[in-house]
Amino acid sequence: MPELRTQSAGAKVIKKEYAEMEKLAESRGLKVGEWCRETLLARVNGPEPRAAADCAGKGQVALMAELPALRAILLNVLFKQANGQPLTAEEVQRLIDRADSDKLRKARERLLQAQESEGQRNK
């Protein structure tokens, strides 16, 4: 049974700061509270989650982060071009920003899934 969250950590921010946090959280499909928890715990646990660092070196995590981001950018560009739609510099930058916004999270998830599936196979 998972451990219940019973402790709280909070901070006061100005409206502009909160709006930026909302924007970042939304770009990752999270609520502000979830984003804050994830961000705080990432700081506590270091740049790589312990389980991900156990199954891959930091260079591998960085590489695993770049590959899906590159794939997302490439597929979006090719899709637009295949449909005869021109791409502006701003659209390309948005694609890059969106791909970069959650690339580490996706890499960590994939590495953890790989680690879990390896654990299942070794049982």
Secondary structure, 3 states (H helix, E strand, C coil): CCCCCCCCCCCCCCHHHHHHHHHHHHHCCCCHHHHHHHHHHHHHHCCCCHHHHHHCCHHHHHHHHHHHHHHHHHHHHHHHHHCCCCCCHHHHHHHHHHHHHCHHHHHHHHHHHHHHHHHHHCC
